[in-house]
Amino acid sequence: MKPPVENEGIFLWYYVDMTLVRLCGHSKRSIFVASIILLILGAGGIGWKLAVPYITEAALKECSRTPSVFTSGRTLTAAFAPPYDPVTKNQLFRAYCDTTQGTVRFVVGDRERTYVYTSLYTWINGQWKRIDDPGGGGRWKQWSVDLSVPKQSVGEWAVAYTCTWDRGAQRWRCGCKDEACTSSGWHLIRINPPWKQSLPFVPSTCGTDCPAPKGAPYIGIISVPDSTFQKLMGYPKTVRHFFLTATNRWSGILVGSRPFQELANWQQEGKALGLDRLVVITVDIFPWEVIPSNLRRRYEGTMDALQRCTAGEFDSKFREFAKSVYTAGLQQNVVIRLGPEWNLTHLPYGMKKKRIDGREASYQEQQELARAFGKCFAHTVRTMRATNPGARWYFDWNSGGVLKFLKEGYPGDNVVDVVSLDYYDLASASCPSFAKYSKEWQECRWREVARKMQPLIDFARSRGKFFAVPEWGLWPRDPEYADLKTWEGDSNRRYGGGDNPWFIKYMCELAKNPSNKVLYSLYFKWSNSYSGFNLQSYPNGLRAFQQYCRR
């Protein structure tokens, strides 16, 4: 990226904006007057050039490598601001890549008190190119700007500008680089679209001699009996899932070899039938007992346990676990889903928002917690590989329905074979304007799911990894379940889609799309003490599974 130069056609309104705000005051009327003056100046062609400073290679390393979604991090360079609010940590600038339409969708803004400058810029062919909102560029717009651009018109970098009214401080916060907002800049993101050249698709565990199993993608239902599945789908079951999670003690993880022998026998029976069967083992990275009771569900307790994990304190436990799996006969076509849903809060190694003194853990502290998990994961994988060098296992790095701290928590290409995401039919409140269960309503809900899924699919592809959905399913929408929120804790979210056949259809189409390189996809579940997820409780969903999830 060559040193940028000033472009005569690009105007920077920040100095105009801040000067007018100081002169006119902060009232709504004054802001309106300032906006009118800005529009008049823009119409008259008066403005300041956008002087873009040189971005060093060191600065480039600060940028997220995640395609389409750009996680928060350190300030990128003195000239630019991060794409999030340094105080609230709310994302202010995102990009989503649509591989079907060949477009990049930019979303700028956060909430009602946010004003967005309606011209964005992208760095392409060695210069900054202006992109205007369909309603007109060079002006201010309340709430957000949402626009799509053909991929050939978008470069590697993009910038946008926002201002938010701080009611407490009674002042504007524009393009803040830090919490004090003493200096401002354009919000900068790096774009790494999926249509760019990706790494070779070779699982890291086995090298070139370990291609995708013949049965991939494995689409199944957790807890369904083999005979029931065969009657339902017309062919034998090819994937089984075994849980060792939500455990209080190591005894819930170190269960001996018997359960694994049963799974190994099932695999061998499949070979006699000409089936390449897959076994998925979900296991906590450590149980609750490793954390003192007064530190459980607290930042300090989780951080300490993760650091002890990386230091090797739990190595003997996972050597025993790995030996039990391997000696039982599960030596290949096995997925180890280690530390599932690590970026949620309900498991001992998960993200923690509270410190022991009761205050909220800062965003930077949670970033450090994510990095500590990545190191613990990497160390545990290396320990198990060293225990059984001949095992051809796929290690699954699994997120829990949200795209939080992915950059910080990624353990590394050499210890991850599968990138996965759990997701249920929970959508935002953006769809109620359509009639319930209409095609428009269902498609709207799916767009909300795809908004979460696609970035991680793109990330897996760019790293040369398989993608998977270890847990997905319908979610009840009856009034008695109205208190069930998404795991993001967003109080504006609505409850689930109920008996939603469209969700089933789209999830299975996603799994069977070769470009997504899905290793396995499992509905959760067939039967459970909590009936809200059970596939057999949803007649429309069950018929959709039979129709669209058939291999």
C-alpha atoms as one frame of an Amber mdcrd trajectory, in Angstrom:
protein
   0.000   0.000   0.000   1.777   3.152  -1.232   1.720   6.396   0.773  -1.639
   8.006  -0.037  -1.747  11.576  -1.347  -4.407  14.263  -1.032  -7.303  13.876
  -3.440  -8.878  17.085  -4.755 -12.328  15.514  -4.959 -12.621  14.375  -1.332
 -13.840  16.671   1.466 -13.204  16.176   5.176 -16.010  17.779   7.194 -14.699
  17.065  10.642 -13.110  20.477  11.159 -16.218  22.213   9.782 -18.452  20.108
  12.023 -16.517  20.664  15.234 -16.147  24.407  14.567 -19.867  24.823  13.934
 -20.793  22.780  16.987 -18.577  24.983  19.144 -20.088  28.136  17.621 -23.719
  27.029  17.557 -23.900  24.982  20.764 -25.242  21.459  21.397 -29.009  21.879
  21.400 -31.105  20.069  18.813 -31.926  23.395  17.193 -28.243  24.344  17.040
 -27.321  20.967  15.581 -30.002  21.439  12.937 -28.609  24.883  12.066 -25.076
  23.470  11.870 -26.294  20.689   9.566 -27.957  23.216   7.245 -24.724  25.217
   7.096 -22.817  22.040   6.259 -25.218  21.253   3.422 -24.877  24.788   2.029
 -21.099  24.595   2.174 -21.188  21.200   0.492 -23.447  22.462  -2.268 -21.089
  25.391  -2.827 -18.100  23.123  -3.201 -16.319  24.459  -0.124 -14.431  21.860
   1.886 -11.198  20.515   3.225  -9.167  17.892   1.409  -8.873  14.468   3.028
  -5.197  14.196   3.810  -4.583  10.476   4.249  -1.391   9.613   6.145   0.911
   6.783   5.274  -0.063   3.445   6.826   2.979   1.415   7.831   3.209  -2.356
   7.637   3.317  -2.409  11.445  -0.068  -0.703  11.465  -1.450  -3.249   9.046
  -0.751  -6.026  11.519  -3.105  -4.376  13.978  -6.065  -4.994  11.647  -8.454
  -7.895  11.964  -7.936 -10.764   9.593 -11.561 -11.836   9.974 -13.369 -11.532
   6.612 -16.457  -9.321   6.545 -16.633  -8.696  10.297 -13.933  -6.618  11.937
 -13.428  -7.091  15.640 -12.355  -4.345  18.009  -8.703  -3.939  18.839  -6.024
  -1.369  19.476  -5.909   2.018  17.773  -4.666   1.322  14.271  -2.681   4.459
  13.523  -2.625   8.071  14.612  -4.615   9.064  11.539  -7.588   6.756  12.031
 -10.056   5.729  14.718 -11.120   2.140  15.513 -14.453   0.940  14.081 -16.102
   0.877  17.519 -16.990   3.288  20.317 -14.062   3.163  22.791 -16.445   3.698
  25.732 -19.428   1.445  24.974 -17.483  -0.939  22.674 -20.455  -0.894  20.310
 -19.423  -1.573  16.727 -19.912   1.509  14.549 -18.643   0.295  11.187 -18.989
  -3.161   9.640 -18.740  -4.786   6.240 -20.440  -7.969   5.058 -19.483  -9.822
   1.880 -22.238 -11.380  -0.210 -20.718 -14.167  -2.285 -23.962 -14.742  -4.153
 -24.475 -11.139  -5.294 -20.792 -10.276  -5.430 -21.282  -7.193  -3.255 -19.901
  -5.669  -0.081 -22.486  -4.307   2.344 -21.354  -1.441   4.565 -23.270  -0.711
   7.768 -22.350   2.458   9.662 -23.983   3.665  12.887 -25.213   2.298  16.162
 -28.330   3.878  17.625 -30.688   6.862  17.632 -28.141   9.378  18.943 -25.642
   8.480  16.213 -25.235  10.712  13.185 -23.427   9.238  10.191 -21.658  11.089
   7.414 -23.237   9.695   4.240 -20.010   9.446   2.232 -17.639   6.536   2.820
 -14.245   6.010   1.201 -12.437   2.882   0.099  -8.746   2.540  -0.735  -8.574
   1.072  -4.244  -6.008   1.286  -7.023  -3.744   3.450  -4.908  -6.234   6.166
  -4.023  -9.317   6.888  -1.934 -12.604   6.446  -3.789 -15.815   8.023  -2.496
 -18.947   5.910  -1.960 -22.200   7.778  -1.367 -25.376   6.712   0.382 -28.224
   6.115  -2.146 -30.035   9.067  -0.594 -27.122  11.368  -1.312 -23.566  11.840
  -0.087 -21.820  14.666   1.695 -24.455  15.113   4.389 -25.422  13.844   7.847
 -27.974  11.116   8.507 -29.402  10.030  11.844 -29.165   6.411  13.072 -27.275
   4.576  10.325 -26.161   4.237   6.733 -26.615   0.855   5.057 -25.436   0.453
   1.474 -24.159  -2.266  -0.852 -21.386  -1.821  -3.408 -20.199  -4.132  -6.231
 -17.097  -5.990  -5.121 -15.000  -4.571  -7.966 -15.557  -1.093  -6.524 -14.220
  -1.956  -3.071 -10.579  -2.105  -2.028  -8.800  -3.571   0.968  -9.536  -0.640
   3.283 -12.589   1.509   3.996 -13.291   4.478   6.237 -16.475   6.043   7.624
 -17.293   8.824  10.069 -19.828   9.065  12.903 -20.813  11.448  15.697 -22.738
  10.514  18.851 -24.323  12.887  21.351 -23.072  12.179  24.897 -25.955  13.151
  27.171 -23.935  12.849  30.346 -21.067  15.061  29.199 -23.356  17.233  27.050
 -21.025  17.108  24.068 -20.497  15.421  20.726 -18.191  12.416  20.400 -16.992
  12.187  16.789 -14.672   9.506  15.435 -13.189   8.905  18.880  -9.771   7.264
  19.059  -9.914   6.672  22.812 -12.335   6.828  25.751 -11.597  10.491  26.435
 -12.224  11.329  22.780  -9.501  13.980  22.802  -8.779  13.355  19.117 -10.809
  12.134  16.183 -10.353  10.252  12.963 -12.114   8.192  10.338 -13.244   4.740
  11.483 -11.012   2.277   9.608 -11.706  -1.347   8.704  -9.792  -3.867   6.636
 -11.767  -5.945   4.155 -10.760  -9.540   3.455 -13.543 -10.892   1.226 -14.046
 -14.622   0.613 -13.482 -14.243  -3.135  -9.841 -13.385  -2.476  -7.296 -16.164
  -2.832  -7.604 -18.430   0.204  -5.166 -20.861   1.767  -5.077 -24.469   0.504
  -7.895 -26.511   1.996  -5.836 -29.025   3.983  -6.738 -29.940   7.581  -3.784
 -29.082   9.790  -3.947 -32.198  11.962  -3.281 -34.788   9.272  -1.573 -32.898
   6.473  -2.170 -33.864   2.874  -2.976 -37.495   3.745  -6.131 -36.555   5.642
  -8.773 -35.309   3.189 -12.407 -34.779   4.041 -14.176 -38.044   4.916 -16.237
 -39.521   2.115 -19.457 -38.952   4.030 -19.041 -35.175   4.396 -21.100 -33.186
   4.979 -22.483 -35.291   7.806 -26.003 -34.077   8.601 -27.689 -35.643  11.588
 -29.846 -35.276  14.689 -28.388 -35.477  18.184 -29.867 -38.234  20.400 -32.005
 -39.826  17.677 -31.898 -43.674  17.783 -30.311 -45.284  14.727 -33.487 -47.167
  13.855 -35.590 -44.002  14.098 -33.172 -42.092  11.860 -33.202 -44.839   9.234
 -37.005 -44.890   9.220 -37.106 -41.098   9.034 -34.522 -40.574   6.291 -34.437
 -43.913   4.475 -30.724 -44.602   5.039 -28.451 -45.428   8.008 -27.185 -42.862
  10.476 -23.625 -41.688   9.713 -22.752 -39.308  12.563 -22.969 -39.607  16.344
 -22.376 -37.006  19.017 -21.081 -37.708  22.532 -21.206 -34.986  25.232 -18.765
 -34.542  28.129 -19.812 -31.023  29.068 -21.315 -28.925  31.871 -19.240 -31.001
  34.253 -18.362 -30.107  37.832 -15.496 -32.583  38.229 -12.816 -34.274  36.153
 -14.731 -37.533  36.654 -17.308 -36.158  34.201 -14.589 -35.943  31.539 -12.421
 -38.939  32.386 -15.114 -41.566  31.877 -12.870 -44.456  30.891 -12.861 -46.273
  27.567 -16.252 -48.035  27.587 -18.340 -45.231  25.992 -15.692 -44.784  23.313
 -15.543 -48.533  22.616 -19.265 -48.486  21.849 -18.711 -45.618  19.405 -15.744
 -47.404  17.827 -17.861 -50.537  17.339 -20.521 -48.395  15.674 -17.888 -47.022
  13.296 -16.685 -50.539  12.461 -20.250 -51.713  11.807 -20.581 -48.834   9.381
 -17.497 -49.956   7.461 -19.134 -53.345   6.944 -22.064 -51.457   5.376 -19.762
 -49.322   3.249 -20.354 -46.230   5.410 -17.703 -43.700   6.444 -19.089 -42.782
   9.873 -18.064 -39.739  11.909 -17.909 -39.477  15.712 -18.067 -36.061  17.382
 -16.893 -35.808  21.003 -17.690 -32.546  22.779 -15.552 -32.070  25.883 -15.039
 -29.197  28.322 -11.469 -27.912  28.442 -11.643 -28.149  32.244 -14.436 -28.628
  34.846 -15.716 -26.215  37.482 -13.765 -27.898  40.281 -10.459 -26.371  39.134
 -11.762 -22.913  40.132 -12.229 -22.051  43.848 -15.906 -21.659  44.677 -15.552
 -17.959  45.552 -13.995 -17.243  42.146 -16.420 -19.162  39.939 -18.176 -17.078
  37.303 -15.649 -14.346  37.933 -12.979 -12.970  35.631 -10.093 -13.692  38.040
 -11.053 -17.348  38.563 -11.394 -18.092  34.857  -8.173 -16.273  33.934  -6.226
 -18.161  36.589  -7.562 -21.534  35.409  -6.774 -20.767  31.753  -3.221 -19.754
  32.633  -2.745 -22.937  34.664  -4.026 -24.894  31.665  -1.433 -23.297  29.384
   1.280 -23.936  31.990   0.524 -27.674  31.768  -1.286 -28.274  35.065  -4.055
 -30.275  33.361  -1.842 -32.175  30.887  -2.116 -35.499  32.720  -5.918 -35.295
  32.555  -5.988 -34.837  28.795  -3.299 -37.453  28.203  -5.594 -39.887  30.033
  -8.591 -38.696  28.013  -6.727 -39.003  24.700  -5.499 -42.508  25.545  -9.048
 -43.616  26.412 -10.373 -42.432  23.071  -7.497 -43.818  20.993  -7.142 -47.225
  22.654 -10.905 -47.748  22.388 -10.479 -47.780  18.612 -11.475 -44.232  17.720
  -8.374 -43.397  15.711  -9.765 -41.600  12.685 -12.937 -39.841  11.507 -13.209
 -38.309  14.975 -13.947 -34.680  15.830 -12.818 -33.387  19.228 -14.967 -30.335
  19.931 -12.799 -28.895  22.676 -14.063 -26.142  24.988 -17.400 -25.614  23.231
 -19.071 -22.197  23.169 -15.960 -20.677  24.722 -17.064 -17.079  24.049 -20.272
 -17.390  26.085 -20.498 -17.066  29.859 -22.108 -20.257  31.185 -19.093 -22.607
  31.156 -16.052 -22.568  33.491 -13.643 -21.430  30.740 -16.080 -18.982  29.107
 -16.057 -15.201  28.989 -16.769 -13.486  32.311 -18.178  -9.981  32.599 -17.840
  -9.544  36.368 -14.735  -9.261  38.513 -14.569 -10.479  42.105 -15.107  -6.920
  43.374 -18.390  -6.760  41.455 -17.325  -4.311  38.761 -17.636  -5.085  35.091
 -14.540  -6.508  33.419 -13.285  -4.013  30.871 -13.309  -4.762  27.169  -9.516
  -5.072  27.217  -9.707  -7.546  30.103 -12.174  -9.672  28.177  -9.858  -9.562
  25.179  -7.073 -10.905  27.397  -9.413 -13.638  28.632 -10.090 -14.655  25.016
  -6.359 -14.766  24.268  -5.840 -16.917  27.362  -8.468 -19.369  26.114  -6.752
 -19.584  22.724  -3.444 -20.440  24.399  -5.097 -23.056  26.641  -6.813 -24.624
  23.612  -3.573 -24.742  21.616  -1.637 -26.294  24.504  -4.299 -28.945  25.123
  -4.418 -29.915  21.429  -0.634 -30.295  21.328  -0.778 -32.425  24.465  -3.331
 -34.814  22.943  -1.488 -35.032  19.638   1.770 -35.854  21.396  -0.041 -38.578
  23.354  -1.348 -40.274  20.204   0.766 -39.214  17.194  -1.041 -41.719  14.973
  -4.520 -40.356  15.643  -6.235 -38.571  12.784  -8.578 -36.365  14.736 -10.177
 -33.082  13.745  -9.983 -30.456  16.486 -13.024 -28.173  16.454 -12.835 -24.533
  17.663 -16.460 -23.789  18.486 -18.158 -20.440  19.132 -21.536 -20.138  20.802
 -23.918 -18.237  18.570 -22.062 -14.915  18.727 -19.050 -13.486  16.910 -17.326
 -12.073  19.978 -13.550 -11.961  20.398 -12.840 -14.274  17.469  -9.575 -12.580
  16.550  -8.290 -12.701  20.118  -9.487 -16.237  20.873  -8.328 -17.996  17.689
  -5.751 -20.602  18.806  -3.859 -20.742  15.489  -3.949 -22.605  12.193  -1.658
 -25.385  13.403  -4.056 -26.527  16.150  -7.471 -25.950  14.530  -9.036 -28.186
  11.876 -12.680 -27.134  12.131 -14.168 -23.699  12.766 -17.751 -23.997  14.000
 -20.699 -22.015  15.310 -23.776 -23.096  17.288 -26.950 -21.346  16.226 -30.676
 -21.528  16.932 -33.699 -19.908  15.299 -33.528 -16.673  17.232 -33.803 -13.497
  15.169 -33.894  -9.806  15.935 -36.956  -7.607  16.174 -36.501  -6.404  12.591
 -38.997  -8.875  11.137 -42.374  -8.396  12.920 -43.649  -6.094  10.164 -44.251
  -9.186   8.051 -47.077 -11.618   8.697 -45.949 -14.479  10.923 -44.854 -17.544
   8.953 -45.153 -15.728   5.638 -42.335 -16.300   3.159 -41.151 -12.727   3.723
 -41.038 -13.218   7.507 -39.090 -16.466   7.248 -36.618 -15.024   4.760 -36.121
 -11.999   6.987 -35.322 -14.229   9.938 -32.876 -16.219   7.824 -31.027 -13.069
   6.816 -30.421 -12.478  10.519 -28.937 -15.969  10.818 -26.831 -15.587   7.679
 -25.483 -12.315   9.044 -23.869 -14.364  11.808 -23.019 -17.499   9.837 -21.397
 -16.120   6.717 -18.509 -14.240   8.342 -17.374 -17.376  10.170 -17.792 -19.517
   7.045 -15.621 -17.003   5.211 -13.078 -17.066   8.030 -12.886 -20.882   7.960
 -12.423 -20.845   4.189  -9.707 -18.197   4.357  -7.780 -20.278   6.922  -8.146
 -23.529   4.971 -10.443 -25.113   7.583 -13.657 -27.076   7.593 -16.794 -25.323
   8.833 -19.384 -27.025  11.048 -22.583 -26.366  12.981 -22.384 -28.755  15.957
 -25.685 -27.538  17.421 -28.577 -25.853  15.653 -32.304 -26.052  15.989 -35.731
 -24.510  16.233 -36.666 -22.322  19.178 -40.144 -22.000  20.736 -42.108 -18.821
  20.152 -44.985 -19.390  22.587 -45.680 -16.613  25.121 -44.454 -18.692  28.044
 -40.989 -18.650  26.479 -40.969 -14.897  25.869 -38.302 -14.413  28.528 -35.801
 -16.464  26.524 -33.350 -14.042  24.977 -30.395 -14.619  22.700 -27.086 -15.300
  24.355 -25.986 -11.796  23.453 -28.205 -10.560  26.276 -29.918  -8.074  23.984
 -33.245  -7.156  25.598 -34.626  -6.050  22.214 -34.450  -9.563  20.795 -37.594
 -11.578  20.370 -38.168 -15.240  21.130 -37.795 -17.918  18.497 -39.500 -18.824
  15.270 -41.333 -21.896  16.533 -42.192 -24.570  13.983 -40.200 -22.873  11.248
 -39.574 -25.102   8.192 -37.691 -22.327   6.384 -34.960 -22.346   9.029 -34.546
 -26.111   8.593 -34.442 -25.727   4.805 -31.808 -22.994   4.802 -29.592 -24.686
   7.390 -29.438 -27.894   5.393 -28.885 -26.056   2.119 -26.022 -24.229   3.800
 -24.517 -27.541   4.937 -24.797 -29.140   1.493 -23.316 -26.181  -0.390 -19.827
 -27.416  -1.422 -18.339 -23.923  -1.289 -18.982 -23.811   2.476 -16.848 -26.933
   3.078 -19.069 -28.133   5.929 -17.768 -31.199   7.744 -20.836 -31.839   9.891
 -24.133 -30.236  10.918 -26.252 -31.548  13.806 -29.785 -30.664  14.833 -30.137
 -30.359  18.637 -31.988 -32.583  19.405 -34.477 -35.381  18.755 -35.663 -35.688
  22.350 -34.789 -33.892  25.559 -36.239 -33.206  28.981 -36.761 -29.658  27.735
 -39.112 -30.035  24.776 -38.445 -26.594  23.303 -35.751 -27.900  20.941 -37.102
 -31.366  20.119 -37.457 -31.894  16.395 -40.206 -34.443  16.845 -42.278 -31.712
  18.535 -42.365 -29.645  15.330 -44.321 -31.375  12.516 -43.484 -28.772   9.847
 -39.844 -28.702  10.843 -39.671 -32.494  10.829 -41.088 -32.697   7.310 -38.635
 -30.017   6.191 -35.736 -32.005   7.667 -36.841 -35.104   5.786 -37.108 -33.148
   2.550 -34.112 -30.798   2.611 -31.563 -32.527   4.855 -31.535 -35.803   2.980
 -28.086 -36.611   1.606
